[in-house]
Amino acid sequence: MNLSRELRIELEKELRYVSDRIISEKDPRRKAFFYSAAYGMARRIMNLCYDPQLAFMELVLELSYNTINDRVNRIVLGKDATVQLVDGFFDKLAENIGALADCVKTDEDTYRVLEAITTLTYTTTGNGYYLYTKGLIEI
């Protein structure tokens, strides 16, 4: 990414904080809440220095957050528990956010990590969960 060292450090620190909070929180709504900070920081940095890879990251993380947050709220509020979160969902999300922080730190391409986050997020949808139960999606 075409970011200064200082901006990469800030983004990396925020992503690691998000990952740690996802792991430490017990309430899935709070886990989702802290996850929202990932795209928020990407957006703030993008307002200072535009980069296409950062824009892609922000878009994937925001869509992912919205999708996950909707599913968590449906489950917690008892509106629709048909699609459950897969075992270890938030642990895997935290792991992927940590891997994203590693990519930012070393200035590596983020596509594969964002792809993994997208796949994990997809399991919170009806079709994604169905494919997971069939063994077609592995996380």
C-alpha positions as CSV (number, residue, x, y, z in Angstrom):
1,M,0.0,0.0,0.0
2,N,1.1,3.5,-0.7
3,L,1.0,4.6,2.9
4,S,3.6,6.3,5.0
5,R,5.3,4.2,7.7
6,E,3.5,6.2,10.4
7,L,0.1,5.5,8.8
8,R,0.9,1.8,8.5
9,I,1.9,1.7,12.1
10,E,-1.4,3.3,13.2
11,L,-3.5,0.9,11.1
12,E,-1.5,-2.1,12.3
13,K,-1.9,-1.1,16.0
14,E,-5.7,-0.5,15.6
15,L,-6.1,-3.9,13.8
16,R,-4.2,-5.7,16.6
17,Y,-6.4,-3.9,19.2
18,V,-9.5,-5.0,17.4
19,S,-8.3,-8.6,17.2
20,D,-7.5,-8.6,20.9
21,R,-10.9,-7.2,21.9
22,I,-12.7,-9.7,19.7
23,I,-10.9,-12.5,21.6
24,S,-11.4,-11.0,25.1
25,E,-15.1,-10.1,24.8
26,K,-17.7,-12.6,25.8
27,D,-20.8,-11.0,24.3
28,P,-21.1,-11.5,20.5
29,R,-22.6,-8.0,20.1
30,R,-19.5,-6.5,21.8
31,K,-17.3,-8.6,19.6
32,A,-19.0,-7.2,16.5
33,F,-18.9,-3.7,18.0
34,F,-15.1,-3.8,18.3
35,Y,-14.8,-5.3,14.8
36,S,-16.4,-2.2,13.5
37,A,-13.3,-0.2,14.4
38,A,-11.3,-2.1,11.8
39,Y,-13.1,-0.5,8.8
40,G,-13.4,2.8,10.8
41,M,-9.6,3.1,11.1
42,A,-9.1,2.1,7.4
43,R,-11.5,4.9,6.4
44,R,-9.8,7.5,8.6
45,I,-6.4,6.7,7.2
46,M,-7.9,6.7,3.6
47,N,-9.1,10.2,4.3
48,L,-5.5,11.2,4.8
49,C,-3.9,9.1,2.0
50,Y,-6.0,7.3,-0.7
51,D,-4.7,3.9,-1.8
52,P,-6.8,1.5,-3.9
53,Q,-5.8,-1.5,-1.7
54,L,-6.8,0.4,1.4
55,A,-10.1,1.3,-0.2
56,F,-10.7,-2.4,-1.0
57,M,-9.8,-3.3,2.6
58,E,-12.2,-0.6,4.0
59,L,-15.0,-1.8,1.7
60,V,-14.6,-5.5,2.5
61,L,-14.3,-4.8,6.3
62,E,-17.4,-2.5,6.3
63,L,-19.6,-5.0,4.4
64,S,-18.3,-7.8,6.5
65,Y,-19.1,-5.9,9.7
66,N,-22.6,-5.1,8.5
67,T,-23.3,-8.7,7.5
68,I,-21.9,-10.1,10.8
69,N,-23.6,-7.5,13.0
70,D,-27.0,-8.2,11.3
71,R,-26.6,-12.0,11.9
72,V,-25.5,-11.6,15.5
73,N,-28.4,-9.3,16.3
74,R,-30.9,-11.7,14.7
75,I,-29.5,-14.5,16.8
76,V,-29.2,-12.6,20.1
77,L,-32.6,-10.9,19.8
78,G,-34.3,-14.2,18.8
79,K,-35.5,-13.0,15.4
80,D,-33.9,-15.7,13.3
81,A,-31.6,-18.4,14.8
82,T,-31.8,-20.6,11.7
83,V,-28.3,-19.6,10.6
84,Q,-25.9,-19.9,13.5
85,L,-22.3,-18.7,13.7
86,V,-20.0,-21.5,12.8
87,D,-17.8,-23.0,15.6
88,G,-14.9,-20.7,16.4
89,F,-16.3,-17.9,14.2
90,F,-15.0,-15.0,16.3
91,D,-11.7,-16.7,17.0
92,K,-11.1,-17.1,13.3
93,L,-12.2,-13.5,12.6
94,A,-9.7,-12.3,15.2
95,E,-7.0,-14.5,13.6
96,N,-7.7,-13.0,10.2
97,I,-7.6,-9.4,11.6
98,G,-4.2,-10.3,13.1
99,A,-3.0,-11.6,9.8
100,L,-4.3,-8.4,8.1
101,A,-2.2,-6.4,10.7
102,D,0.8,-8.5,9.7
103,C,0.3,-7.6,6.0
104,V,0.0,-3.9,6.9
105,K,3.1,-4.1,9.0
106,T,5.2,-5.8,6.3
107,D,3.5,-3.9,3.4
108,E,2.3,-7.2,1.8
109,D,-0.7,-7.6,-0.4
110,T,-3.9,-8.0,1.7
111,Y,-6.0,-9.8,-0.9
112,R,-5.8,-13.3,0.5
113,V,-6.6,-12.2,4.1
114,L,-9.5,-10.2,2.8
115,E,-10.7,-13.2,0.8
116,A,-10.6,-15.3,4.0
117,I,-12.6,-12.6,5.9
118,T,-15.1,-12.6,3.0
119,T,-15.5,-16.4,3.1
120,L,-15.9,-16.4,6.9
121,T,-18.5,-13.6,6.6
122,Y,-20.3,-15.5,3.9
123,T,-21.0,-18.3,6.4
124,T,-23.3,-15.9,8.3
125,T,-25.6,-15.8,5.4
126,G,-28.2,-18.4,4.5
127,N,-26.5,-19.7,1.5
128,G,-23.0,-19.5,3.0
129,Y,-24.1,-21.4,6.1
130,Y,-25.8,-24.0,3.9
131,L,-22.5,-24.5,1.9
132,Y,-20.6,-24.7,5.2
133,T,-22.9,-27.5,6.4
134,K,-22.3,-29.3,3.2
135,G,-18.6,-29.1,3.7
136,L,-18.0,-26.8,0.6
137,I,-16.7,-24.0,2.7
138,E,-14.0,-24.5,5.3
139,I,-12.8,-21.9,7.7
